[in-house]
């Protein structure tokens, strides 16, 4: 039976793709592949989801984008500090929700990034 296995990628438009990739490489440690995509290998525990929000949600604020990217990480405070060092706008405080630790920032092209560290 045909089925979805996960999200293959997130694609974004930006004025300077090379500068955007360089920011992610320099400040977040994501090295672009030889063809230019930014990818990383699963640790065998990851899963990907597609989640919907009502149009009037404020969860993506202060970004104006109609989407947000959630990244599974192993150290939310460490990744937030990397983003801060790179000039990202940090949103709110790191939050431990019992099932995971979360942190948020706005990346160089205005996309809200949510970091999630599984604590289950």
Buried (B, 14 or more C-beta within 10 A) or exposed (E): EEEEEEEEEEEBEBEEEEEBBEBBEEBBEBEBEEEEEBEEEEEEEEEEEEEEEEEEEEEBEEBEBEEBEBBBBEEBEEBBBBBEEBEBBBBEEBEEEEEBBBBBBBBBBEBBBBBBBEEE
